Amino acid sequence: MMMTTNCVNDSSRTALRRPPTASRQLLTDRAQRTPMGAKNSKPKPSSNKGGTITPTDRAILDLKNSRDRLTKYRTKLDLDTTKLGVRAKTLHAEGNTPYALKLLKLRKYKTQEADRVEEQLLTVLRMVDKISEKQNEQDVVVAMKRGKEALQILHNEMGIDDVLDLMDEIRDQDEVEKRINELLGEEGIRVVEDMGDEDILLELEQLEEDVRLETEAATAKIQKEDNVVLPAAPSKPLPAVENPTIGGGRKQKVAVAS
């Protein structure tokens, strides 16, 4: 009995010494180690017979589905932030700096929003691990509710593409402003309004530098193409040289460039 206790204590100390990892990496590792819908390796007592799915099993499955949706959302978000940066750079180059700043704030807000949702989902995953061991199904359901509420914002919003297309089609700044506010929502509007301008201005300065470098590169390319010097055509008749033949035939004279 003493040997068994020591082994358990050693295992606990090893788990405590495990170094912390980034939330996204931990989510990825969990997805690789535990396929969606797979059962836990540790057998757990259950009052249900005949393979009935318990609320805990259903909650864990729903949570893993939510995790997969979040992963897809993060991928789309990366594309959206790139689009917003490109459009903001174009607007700034055209002199429409206020809209460039608004798009940069929108990009920053969307990134922060996804980080918050991901952190909440990670918290729920940890809760499920803890609750599954105790078989407290009611707490698992509560945790799942929190996870679903966190992910709900991913489905009740206007897409980034809709806003960018609207900016191309509608010139009324008030209408574009209204649509952007719809995308942000009440909470997003408050966050953006409270967002400091220092980081945004730094991003705008970076946009200015990118535009300057691109302009210089394009100008240098044009100048290089204009400065290409072609060889001048000869102004004198080409000299004639003898062209030896094989087999003792007659030699011919061929004109060559000097």
Contacts in CASP RR format, 6 or more apart in sequence:
PFRMAT RR
TARGET T0000
AUTHOR 0000-0000-0000
METHOD contacts of the structure
MODEL  1
MMMTTNCVNDSSRTALRRPPTASRQLLTDRAQRTPMGAKNSKPKPSSNKG
GTITPTDRAILDLKNSRDRLTKYRTKLDLDTTKLGVRAKTLHAEGNTPYA
LKLLKLRKYKTQEADRVEEQLLTVLRMVDKISEKQNEQDVVVAMKRGKEA
LQILHNEMGIDDVLDLMDEIRDQDEVEKRINELLGEEGIRVVEDMGDEDI
LLELEQLEEDVRLETEAATAKIQKEDNVVLPAAPSKPLPAVENPTIGGGR
KQKVAVAS
21 29 0 8 1.000
23 118 0 8 1.000
23 119 0 8 1.000
23 122 0 8 1.000
24 74 0 8 1.000
24 118 0 8 1.000
26 122 0 8 1.000
27 67 0 8 1.000
27 70 0 8 1.000
27 71 0 8 1.000
27 118 0 8 1.000
27 121 0 8 1.000
27 122 0 8 1.000
27 125 0 8 1.000
30 67 0 8 1.000
30 125 0 8 1.000
31 64 0 8 1.000
31 67 0 8 1.000
31 68 0 8 1.000
31 71 0 8 1.000
34 64 0 8 1.000
36 61 0 8 1.000
36 64 0 8 1.000
36 65 0 8 1.000
36 68 0 8 1.000
37 60 0 8 1.000
37 61 0 8 1.000
37 64 0 8 1.000
39 57 0 8 1.000
40 132 0 8 1.000
42 133 0 8 1.000
44 132 0 8 1.000
44 133 0 8 1.000
44 135 0 8 1.000
45 135 0 8 1.000
46 54 0 8 1.000
46 135 0 8 1.000
48 54 0 8 1.000
54 137 0 8 1.000
55 137 0 8 1.000
55 140 0 8 1.000
55 141 0 8 1.000
56 131 0 8 1.000
56 132 0 8 1.000
56 135 0 8 1.000
56 137 0 8 1.000
56 140 0 8 1.000
59 128 0 8 1.000
59 137 0 8 1.000
59 140 0 8 1.000
59 141 0 8 1.000
59 143 0 8 1.000
59 144 0 8 1.000
60 128 0 8 1.000
60 132 0 8 1.000
60 140 0 8 1.000
62 144 0 8 1.000
62 148 0 8 1.000
63 121 0 8 1.000
63 124 0 8 1.000
63 125 0 8 1.000
63 128 0 8 1.000
63 143 0 8 1.000
63 144 0 8 1.000
63 147 0 8 1.000
66 121 0 8 1.000
66 147 0 8 1.000
66 148 0 8 1.000
66 151 0 8 1.000
67 121 0 8 1.000
67 125 0 8 1.000
69 151 0 8 1.000
69 154 0 8 1.000
70 114 0 8 1.000
70 117 0 8 1.000
70 118 0 8 1.000
70 121 0 8 1.000
70 151 0 8 1.000
70 154 0 8 1.000
73 114 0 8 1.000
73 117 0 8 1.000
73 154 0 8 1.000
74 114 0 8 1.000
74 118 0 8 1.000
77 110 0 8 1.000
77 111 0 8 1.000
77 114 0 8 1.000
80 107 0 8 1.000
80 110 0 8 1.000
80 159 0 8 1.000
80 160 0 8 1.000
80 161 0 8 1.000
81 107 0 8 1.000
81 110 0 8 1.000
81 111 0 8 1.000
83 160 0 8 1.000
83 161 0 8 1.000
83 164 0 8 1.000
84 103 0 8 1.000
84 104 0 8 1.000
84 106 0 8 1.000
84 107 0 8 1.000
84 110 0 8 1.000
84 160 0 8 1.000
84 164 0 8 1.000
85 103 0 8 1.000
85 104 0 8 1.000
85 107 0 8 1.000
85 207 0 8 1.000
87 103 0 8 1.000
87 164 0 8 1.000
87 167 0 8 1.000
88 99 0 8 1.000
88 100 0 8 1.000
88 101 0 8 1.000
88 103 0 8 1.000
88 104 0 8 1.000
88 107 0 8 1.000
88 204 0 8 1.000
88 207 0 8 1.000
89 100 0 8 1.000
89 207 0 8 1.000
89 210 0 8 1.000
89 211 0 8 1.000
91 97 0 8 1.000
91 99 0 8 1.000
91 100 0 8 1.000
91 103 0 8 1.000
92 100 0 8 1.000
92 204 0 8 1.000
92 207 0 8 1.000
92 208 0 8 1.000
92 211 0 8 1.000
93 211 0 8 1.000
97 204 0 8 1.000
99 167 0 8 1.000
99 173 0 8 1.000
99 176 0 8 1.000
100 204 0 8 1.000
100 207 0 8 1.000
101 197 0 8 1.000
101 200 0 8 1.000
101 204 0 8 1.000
102 180 0 8 1.000
104 200 0 8 1.000
104 203 0 8 1.000
104 204 0 8 1.000
105 192 0 8 1.000
105 195 0 8 1.000
105 200 0 8 1.000
106 163 0 8 1.000
106 180 0 8 1.000
106 183 0 8 1.000
106 184 0 8 1.000
106 192 0 8 1.000
108 195 0 8 1.000
108 199 0 8 1.000
108 200 0 8 1.000
108 203 0 8 1.000
109 184 0 8 1.000
109 188 0 8 1.000
109 191 0 8 1.000
109 192 0 8 1.000
109 195 0 8 1.000
110 160 0 8 1.000
112 191 0 8 1.000
113 153 0 8 1.000
113 188 0 8 1.000
116 150 0 8 1.000
117 150 0 8 1.000
117 151 0 8 1.000
117 153 0 8 1.000
117 154 0 8 1.000
120 146 0 8 1.000
120 147 0 8 1.000
120 150 0 8 1.000
121 147 0 8 1.000
121 150 0 8 1.000
121 151 0 8 1.000
124 143 0 8 1.000
124 144 0 8 1.000
124 146 0 8 1.000
124 147 0 8 1.000
124 150 0 8 1.000
127 139 0 8 1.000
127 140 0 8 1.000
127 143 0 8 1.000
128 140 0 8 1.000
128 143 0 8 1.000
131 137 0 8 1.000
131 139 0 8 1.000
131 140 0 8 1.000
131 143 0 8 1.000
132 140 0 8 1.000
157 183 0 8 1.000
157 185 0 8 1.000
158 179 0 8 1.000
158 182 0 8 1.000
158 183 0 8 1.000
159 183 0 8 1.000
160 183 0 8 1.000
162 179 0 8 1.000
162 183 0 8 1.000
163 176 0 8 1.000
163 179 0 8 1.000
163 180 0 8 1.000
163 183 0 8 1.000
166 175 0 8 1.000
166 176 0 8 1.000
166 179 0 8 1.000
167 176 0 8 1.000
170 176 0 8 1.000
181 189 0 8 1.000
184 191 0 8 1.000
184 192 0 8 1.000
234 257 0 8 1.000
234 258 0 8 1.000
236 258 0 8 1.000
237 255 0 8 1.000
238 255 0 8 1.000
238 256 0 8 1.000
238 257 0 8 1.000
238 258 0 8 1.000
239 255 0 8 1.000
239 256 0 8 1.000
239 258 0 8 1.000
240 253 0 8 1.000
240 254 0 8 1.000
240 255 0 8 1.000
241 253 0 8 1.000
241 254 0 8 1.000
241 255 0 8 1.000
241 256 0 8 1.000
242 251 0 8 1.000
242 252 0 8 1.000
242 253 0 8 1.000
242 254 0 8 1.000
243 251 0 8 1.000
243 252 0 8 1.000
243 253 0 8 1.000
243 254 0 8 1.000
244 251 0 8 1.000
245 251 0 8 1.000
245 252 0 8 1.000
END
